[in-house]
Amino acid sequence: MDNHLPIDRTALPVNKGNDLIDQNREPTEDEILLEPYEYISQIPGKLIRVTLAKAFNYWLKIPEDKLEVIMEVTQMLHNASLLIDDIEDNSQLRRGIPVAHNIYGVAHTINSANYVYFLGLEKVMTLDHPSVTKVFTEQVLELHRGQGMDIYWRDAFICPTEEEYKQMVIRKTGGLFGLAVRLMQLFSEYKSNLKPLLDTLGLYFQIRDDYANLNSKEGRGRRLKIQIEELGGNPYFMNLIQELQKIYQHS
């Protein structure tokens, strides 16, 4: 059941860049649908995918207008996927603020994220290339395959092999890296195979985040503690987590 509190929109942070929530008028349909998405987008995060797209354009040299669309679509999908991730992981914070589904409810947040996926598809079609929908679909499917296996292993208490883990990361994290670069290559004379580099980048960023999150109150360490507490608590596990965090902090 979606037991969230009624929304007090006057108390919500406003996305100043888009001015989507004007308290002096009734919101439009799109503004209502996009509330959870705009809420998380107000804090842009590290913008790694945008930075990487610009870096790859050093080689690919596509027109600026094409690059802008591709970067916008990639960031849209990334932020939308975070809304879903936070529900699937039962997170409490994202980028230092309460997660969207704890404010807007699970149903509204899921719908908003899915809506943005299709807005991204609509926008990518403005690039006017016969292969854009194929590339978009393939990469978003890979993203969901990677995320799905991650969830399955977690909930089934299965430890994947190292190769299975790497494959999951390449799909999950590399999916949006690959989307940007594959779309860019449609408009570039540079045709070298960039997938090995993309796979390595995906592995690097995910493994780095997993490593860092072990020490983070908002990361896996916090999640482990919550799960242990839900099982009635276990001081031995709690001490083990604390010792591991100390080791990683000093390594």
Summary of the structure (lengths in Angstrom):
residues: 251
radius of gyration: 19.7
end to end distance: 43.2
largest distance: 59.8
contacts: 707
relative contact order: 0.10
helix: 69%
strand: 2%
